[in-house]
Amino acid sequence: MKISFDALPAKPGEIAIRFVTSDRRGEIVPAVPEQEFSGQPNSILFFREQETLYIGLGSREKVTASTLRSAAGTAAMFLKKIGRKQLAVHLEEWPQFTGAVVEGLILADYRFEQFSSRKTSAIDTLRVLVLAGDIKAARRDGPRGAIIAGAANLSREIGNQPGNLLYPETLAARAVKMAKENGLAITVLNEARLRAGKFGGLLAVGAGSVRPPRLIVIHHRKGPKNQAPIALVGKAITFDTGGISIKPAADMENMIFDKCGGMAVLGAMAGIAKLGLKRNVVGIIASAENMPGAGAYRPGDIVTAYDGKYIEIINTDAEGRVVLADAIAYARKTCNAAAIVDLATLTGACCVALGEHAAGLWSSDETLGKRVLSASEKSGERLWPMPLYPEYDEQIRSNVALIKNSAGRLGGACTAAAFLKTFAEKTPWAHLDIACTAHRDNDRPDMARGATGFGVRTLIELVESWQ
């Protein structure tokens, strides 16, 4: 997509996109009844003869960057369906949302079609139209939005890959390619190096698969040499059968999305590099395939994590926290992280609590929790703060080891968070359970089905705004 910013009107062949609040819908010429176009968020009115598409924003007082991002995505999704590829979006009234609008258009332009015989048309050109006095700001904010959306789409593209093609080894190869393209340092720990380093959690989860696990460590070093890095940690189970505690067959195909926490970290590191953010950041991706093979770990096993803590295995389908135990401990001990933020498609319990509309947020540090929440609000990725009561620590206490990897159904998302907190120790730590926000089964008005890239925009905003 070629993007430009100017104050010229729409050209012949371009579709003009205009955003309308509900109080201004009466100004549209020719007039249309409210039943045809209400002006509510993401409502659509298309005048083919005028080559103009109107998208509703709802109440003027409630318009935010998220409103415009979604409206822009809705416009792109609609126009792609009818094969219109040249767009001119009018932001004379909303120049402060240029970045969000560009994000929304690029996010909506993506659809996973690598193996599809029918391809949808991609947007060729986008002109963002603002007043002459706003062009300088638009040319600053628009490219930033394009980078962030591109990073999220990278996360989506890899997140959508099937398990027979994307597994720990090939994921590592993709990460190496991304790092080289963006000037990032990368280290991949293969099975031999994981054994030498005593990454017991990652090795245990990957033991049932013929495709051994990997720990992928990506460094962005743009801060002072002695600056402790922010650690972004992601779970990347490339396919999750549940192992010995095998899952039901229904919907198991969606377990290709169990890698999306790691994909958020991968996309965020690409975006952070492209933006040249002046901060030291390390991205750590723990990747394994959880299979019920002859060598698979079992309920009742005792696993030794990277930092020497003993874990009693109760349920092999609670594998994400086991690989993250190693990765979080590595961020704390080896990377000396100033703060750790992990993302994982961790629990069905979080889906029950929050549905598809928000991810859960847990944090051991009030300041870090507020930073993450603020970043999510700016990025438009909704998080909801969840508790870390001492009782959850008691629920995961083991009779034969330090902790157990499952405490049953009650408070399942919170006990999983309590498990992870154990490995961060005193390092400020935050956990995002993105189990039901990481992918969608059906198209949204503003985004195609499949992996969503959830978390990428929040992580980039967090690093960029870090003080």
C-alpha positions in Angstrom: 0.0 0.0 0.0 1.4 3.4 -1.0 0.5 6.1 1.5 0.7 9.8 1.1 -0.4 12.9 3.0 -1.7 16.1 1.5 -4.5 18.7 1.4 -5.8 18.1 -2.1 -9.3 16.8 -2.7 -10.1 13.2 -3.8 -9.0 12.4 -7.4 -11.0 10.6 -10.1 -10.9 6.9 -9.4 -10.4 7.4 -5.7 -13.1 6.5 -3.1 -13.5 9.4 -0.7 -13.9 8.1 2.9 -15.6 10.5 5.3 -16.3 10.0 9.0 -19.6 11.3 10.4 -20.8 11.6 14.0 -24.4 10.9 14.7 -25.3 14.6 15.2 -24.0 15.4 11.7 -25.6 12.8 9.7 -28.3 15.2 8.7 -25.7 17.2 6.7 -25.2 14.5 4.2 -26.4 15.4 0.7 -28.6 13.9 -0.7 -30.4 13.2 2.6 -31.0 9.7 3.8 -33.3 8.4 6.5 -31.9 7.4 9.8 -32.9 3.8 9.2 -30.5 3.7 6.2 -27.6 5.4 8.0 -27.7 6.1 11.7 -24.2 7.5 12.1 -23.6 5.0 14.9 -20.1 3.5 15.2 -19.1 1.6 12.0 -22.4 2.1 10.3 -22.0 2.4 6.5 -23.4 4.6 3.7 -22.0 4.3 0.2 -22.9 6.7 -2.6 -21.5 4.9 -5.7 -22.3 7.8 -8.0 -20.4 10.2 -5.8 -17.7 7.6 -5.1 -18.0 8.5 -1.4 -18.2 6.2 1.6 -19.5 7.5 4.9 -18.6 5.7 8.1 -20.4 6.5 11.4 -18.6 7.4 14.5 -21.4 7.6 17.0 -21.6 10.4 19.6 -19.1 13.2 19.1 -18.2 13.3 22.8 -17.2 9.6 22.8 -15.0 9.7 19.7 -11.5 8.3 20.5 -8.5 7.0 18.6 -10.1 3.5 18.9 -13.3 4.8 17.3 -11.4 6.1 14.3 -9.2 3.1 14.1 -12.2 0.8 13.9 -14.1 3.1 11.5 -11.1 3.2 9.1 -10.9 -0.6 9.3 -14.6 -1.0 8.6 -14.1 1.3 5.5 -11.2 -0.8 4.2 -13.0 -4.1 4.7 -16.1 -2.9 2.9 -14.1 -1.4 -0.1 -11.9 -4.5 -0.4 -15.1 -6.6 -0.9 -16.2 -4.5 -3.8 -12.7 -4.3 -5.3 -11.9 -0.6 -4.8 -8.2 -0.1 -4.3 -7.6 3.7 -4.4 -8.7 5.4 -1.2 -8.7 9.1 0.0 -9.6 9.4 3.6 -10.7 12.8 4.8 -9.3 13.8 8.2 -9.7 17.5 8.0 -11.8 17.4 11.1 -9.8 14.6 12.8 -6.1 15.2 12.1 -5.1 14.1 15.7 -6.2 10.6 14.8 -4.1 10.2 11.6 -1.9 7.5 13.1 -4.9 5.5 14.4 -6.7 5.7 11.0 -3.6 4.5 9.1 -3.3 1.6 11.6 -6.9 0.7 11.1 -6.7 0.7 7.3 -3.5 -1.4 7.2 -4.8 -3.9 9.8 -8.0 -4.3 7.8 -6.1 -4.7 4.5 -4.5 -7.9 5.8 -6.1 -11.3 5.3 -4.4 -14.7 5.6 -4.6 -16.2 2.1 -1.4 -18.1 1.6 -3.2 -21.3 0.9 -6.4 -19.9 -0.5 -7.3 -20.3 -4.2 -9.3 -17.0 -4.1 -7.4 -13.9 -3.2 -9.1 -10.6 -2.0 -7.9 -7.4 -3.5 -5.3 -5.4 -1.6 -5.5 -1.6 -1.2 -3.1 0.0 -3.8 -3.0 3.6 -2.7 -4.1 5.6 0.3 -4.1 9.4 0.5 -4.7 10.9 3.9 -6.3 14.4 3.4 -5.8 17.0 6.1 -5.7 20.8 6.2 -2.5 22.4 5.1 -1.5 23.3 8.6 -1.8 19.7 9.8 0.3 18.0 7.1 3.6 18.1 9.0 2.0 16.3 12.0 0.2 13.8 9.7 3.5 13.0 8.0 4.9 12.2 11.5 2.0 10.3 12.9 0.9 8.4 9.8 4.2 6.5 9.2 4.4 5.6 12.9 0.9 4.1 12.6 2.0 2.2 9.5 5.0 0.7 11.3 2.9 -0.4 14.3 0.2 -1.9 12.1 2.8 -3.6 10.0 4.3 -5.1 13.1 0.9 -6.4 14.2 0.3 -7.9 10.7 3.7 -9.7 10.9 2.5 -11.2 14.2 -0.8 -12.2 12.5 0.9 -13.7 9.5 3.1 -16.0 11.5 0.4 -16.6 14.0 -1.9 -18.0 11.3 0.6 -20.6 10.1 -0.4 -24.2 10.5 1.4 -26.5 12.9 2.8 -28.8 10.3 4.7 -25.8 8.8 5.4 -23.7 11.8 7.1 -25.5 14.7 9.9 -24.4 17.1 12.7 -24.8 14.5 10.9 -23.0 11.7 9.6 -20.3 14.1 13.2 -19.7 15.1 14.2 -19.4 11.5 11.5 -16.8 11.0 12.7 -14.9 14.0 16.3 -14.9 12.7 15.1 -13.5 9.4 13.1 -10.7 11.1 16.1 -9.9 13.4 18.5 -9.6 10.4 16.1 -7.4 8.5 15.8 -5.0 11.4 19.3 -5.0 12.8 18.5 -6.9 16.0 20.8 -9.3 17.8 19.3 -12.8 18.2 20.3 -16.0 19.9 18.4 -19.3 19.4 18.9 -22.0 22.1 18.4 -25.4 20.5 17.7 -28.6 22.4 21.4 -29.2 23.2 21.8 -25.7 24.6 18.6 -25.9 26.5 19.9 -29.1 28.2 23.2 -27.5 29.0 21.4 -24.5 30.4 19.0 -26.7 32.4 15.8 -25.3 31.0 13.7 -28.1 32.5 10.3 -26.6 31.9 10.7 -26.0 28.2 12.4 -29.4 27.7 9.6 -31.2 29.6 6.8 -29.7 27.6 8.6 -30.4 24.3 9.6 -33.9 25.2 6.6 -35.6 23.6 7.2 -34.1 20.1 9.7 -35.2 17.5 10.2 -31.4 16.9 12.3 -30.2 19.9 11.8 -26.9 21.6 13.6 -23.6 21.2 14.2 -20.5 23.3 14.5 -17.4 21.1 16.2 -14.3 22.6 16.1 -11.1 20.6 17.9 -7.9 21.8 17.2 -4.3 20.8 20.1 -2.3 22.2 19.3 1.4 21.6 19.5 2.6 25.2 22.6 3.3 27.4 25.0 0.4 27.6 24.4 -0.2 31.3 20.6 0.2 31.1 18.7 -2.8 32.4 16.3 -4.0 29.6 12.6 -4.3 29.6 11.9 -8.0 29.0 9.0 -9.0 26.8 8.3 -12.7 27.2 5.9 -14.7 25.0 4.5 -18.2 25.1 4.7 -19.9 21.7 3.3 -23.4 21.8 3.2 -24.0 18.0 0.5 -26.7 18.5 -1.1 -27.8 21.8 -2.8 -31.2 22.0 -2.7 -31.0 25.7 -0.2 -33.8 25.9 -1.0 -36.8 28.1 -3.9 -34.7 29.5 -5.2 -34.6 25.9 -7.8 -32.0 24.8 -11.2 -32.8 23.3 -11.1 -33.1 19.5 -13.7 -30.3 19.0 -12.0 -27.1 17.9 -8.5 -28.5 18.4 -7.5 -27.0 15.1 -7.5 -23.6 16.9 -4.5 -24.7 18.9 -2.3 -23.3 16.2 -3.0 -20.0 17.9 -1.4 -21.1 21.2 1.7 -19.4 19.9 0.2 -15.9 19.8 1.8 -14.6 22.9 5.2 -15.3 21.4 4.0 -13.8 18.1 3.1 -10.6 19.9 6.6 -10.4 21.2 8.1 -11.1 17.8 5.9 -8.4 16.1 6.6 -5.9 18.9 10.4 -6.3 18.6 10.1 -5.7 14.8 8.1 -2.5 15.5 10.4 -1.3 18.2 13.4 -1.7 15.9 11.7 0.1 13.0 10.7 3.0 15.2 14.3 3.1 16.6 13.1 3.4 20.2 15.9 4.6 22.5 15.5 1.8 25.1 17.1 -1.5 25.8 14.5 -4.3 25.2 14.9 -8.0 25.2 12.2 -10.3 23.6 12.2 -13.9 24.9 10.0 -16.5 23.1 9.6 -19.9 24.7 8.5 -22.3 21.9 7.6 -26.0 22.1 5.0 -28.4 20.6 2.9 -30.1 23.3 2.3 -33.7 22.0 1.4 -37.0 23.7 4.5 -38.9 22.4 6.4 -41.7 24.1 8.7 -39.2 25.7 5.9 -36.8 26.9 6.0 -35.5 30.4 3.3 -36.9 32.7 1.0 -35.9 35.5 2.9 -36.5 38.7 6.3 -35.6 37.2 8.6 -33.2 39.1 10.2 -30.6 36.7 13.1 -28.4 37.6 12.8 -24.9 36.1 15.7 -22.8 34.9 16.2 -21.1 38.3 16.1 -24.4 40.2 12.5 -24.2 41.5 10.7 -27.5 41.5 7.3 -27.8 39.8 4.8 -30.7 40.3 2.9 -31.5 37.1 -0.8 -32.0 37.7 -2.1 -31.4 34.2 0.1 -31.5 31.1 -2.4 -29.2 29.4 -1.3 -26.4 31.7 2.0 -26.3 29.7 2.2 -22.7 28.9 3.0 -21.6 32.4 5.7 -24.3 32.6 7.6 -23.0 29.5 7.1 -19.4 30.7 8.6 -20.3 34.1 11.9 -20.9 32.3 11.6 -17.8 30.2 10.6 -15.5 33.0 13.4 -16.9 35.2 15.9 -16.3 32.3 14.7 -12.7 31.9 15.3 -12.1 35.7 18.5 -14.1 36.2 20.4 -13.8 32.9 19.1 -10.7 31.3 18.8 -8.7 34.6 15.5 -7.2 33.4 14.3 -4.0 34.9 10.7 -5.2 34.4 9.1 -8.3 32.8 5.9 -8.4 30.8 4.7 -11.7 29.6 1.9 -12.5 27.2 0.2 -15.9 26.7 -2.9 -17.6 25.5 -2.9 -19.2 28.9 -6.3 -20.1 30.3 -9.8 -20.9 29.2 -10.8 -19.4 32.6 -9.8 -15.9 31.4 -12.2 -16.5 28.4 -15.0 -17.3 30.7 -14.3 -14.2 32.8 -13.8 -11.6 30.1 -14.9 -13.1 26.8 -13.4 -12.0 23.5 -13.5 -8.3 24.3 -10.6 -7.9 26.8 -7.5 -9.6 28.0 -6.7 -10.1 31.7 -3.9 -8.1 33.3 -2.1 -9.2 36.5 0.9 -7.3 38.0 3.1 -7.6 41.0 4.1 -3.9 40.8 1.6 -1.1 40.9 3.7 1.3 38.8 4.3 -1.3 36.1 0.6 -2.3 36.1 -0.4 1.3 35.6 2.1 1.7 32.7 0.8 -1.4 30.9 -2.8 -0.4 31.4 -2.1 3.2 30.1 -0.3 1.7 27.1 -3.3 -0.6 26.3 -5.7 2.4 26.5 -3.6 4.4 24.1 -3.2 1.5 21.7 -6.9 0.4 21.8 -6.2 -3.1 23.1 -8.5 -3.5 26.0 -7.1 -5.0 29.3 -8.9 -5.6 32.6 -7.0 -5.6 35.9 -7.3 -8.9 37.8 -6.4 -9.8 41.4 -3.3 -11.5 42.9 -4.6 -12.5 46.3 -2.4 -14.5 48.7 -5.0 -17.3 48.6 -4.1 -18.0 45.0 -0.5 -18.7 46.1 -1.9 -21.2 48.6 -3.9 -22.9 45.9 -0.8 -23.7 43.8 1.3 -24.8 46.8 2.5 -28.4 46.2 2.9 -31.1 48.8 5.9 -32.6 47.1 7.5 -29.6 45.3 7.5 -25.8 45.6 4.4 -25.3 43.4 2.1 -27.3 41.2 1.1 -26.3 37.7 -2.6 -26.5 38.1 -4.9 -25.8 41.0 -8.1 -26.8 39.3 -11.0 -24.8 37.9 -11.7 -22.3 40.6 -9.9 -19.1 39.9 -7.9 -20.8 37.2 -6.7 -17.6 35.4 -5.6 -16.1 38.8 -3.8 -19.2 40.0 -2.0 -19.4 36.7 -0.8 -15.8 37.1 0.3 -16.6 40.7 2.3 -19.5 39.3 4.1 -17.1 36.9 4.7 -14.5 39.5 6.8 -17.0 41.5 9.5 -17.0 38.8 9.7 -13.2 38.5 10.4 -13.0 42.3 11.1 -9.3 43.2 11.4 -8.1 39.6 8.4 -5.9 38.6 6.3 -8.2 36.5 3.0 -8.1 34.5 1.1 -10.8 32.8 -1.4 -10.6 30.0 -3.7 -13.6 29.5 -4.7 -13.1 25.8 -6.5 -16.5 25.5 -9.6 -15.2 23.8 -8.3 -12.0 22.2 -5.5 -13.6 20.2 -7.7 -14.9 17.4 -11.2 -14.7 16.0 -13.2 -17.4 14.2 -15.2 -14.9 12.1 -14.5 -11.6 10.4 -15.1 -8.5 12.5 -16.4 -5.3 10.7 -12.8 -3.9 10.9 -10.6 -7.0 10.8 -10.4 -10.4 9.1 -10.7 -13.6 11.0 -7.7 -15.5 12.3 -4.8 -14.2 14.5 -5.4 -10.6 15.7 -1.9 -9.6 16.7 -3.3 -8.6 20.1 -0.6 -7.2 22.4 1.8 -5.9 19.7 0.5 -2.3 19.9 0.4 -2.3 23.7 4.0 -3.5 23.9 5.3 -0.9 21.5 3.4 1.9 23.2 4.7 0.7 26.6 8.3 0.8 25.5 7.9 4.1 23.6 6.3 5.8 26.6 8.6 4.3 29.3 10.1 7.0 31.5 
